């Protein structure tokens, strides 16, 4: 069985599309003019669906996680997001799992970028 997609509700579809395309390299495959729905894909076949909802809430700890191969890639992605002036970008840190950082995106959606500890 393969995970097909993740469907997230956000108040501003365009802002969420901008975060995931510019910040994380996903590709928009649906109409760029739709204020209500966006379908994005990555380079390995995962699909992220974004749907407009007025006041979505996510429980504490719920997040989208991106895995990269090296700590250098974590730092590079952090620098890339900082250059895009992401205001709620946390610091890079290490713990028992590896090297990682978090970002608060549209609607308070939590996004993690990490590299597993070798």
Phi, psi and omega in degrees: 000141180239135174294125185271311184200168173235132181246116181245145177258132182221151180284336182228097183299317182298319179295319179292320177299316179300317180298311186283334177276307182285323185274331187231003172077013175289158182247129177284125181248351178260183182299127178288350182267352183285123176276356188249338186208138174221141176239123182237151178228157174254186185276002177241011173100004178281142180244132174247122178255132177242124179238143180285134173216140187299313184218066180291147175227143178241139177298153177307136177091341178292131182204165172260131183242131174252133180251130176241168190277331187223156173302326178299324178291325175299312181296320179295318179294322178298315179297321179298314180293324176297321178294333176277004177060046174287114189288332182250052180262119179281169179284154173285135176215168178242145173217194182295342179270334182150209180252132186200167170209164178237155178222137171265120181258198179305142180064020180077011180299129181269131179236133179245142169236127184214161172233125181293147177294135182290000000 
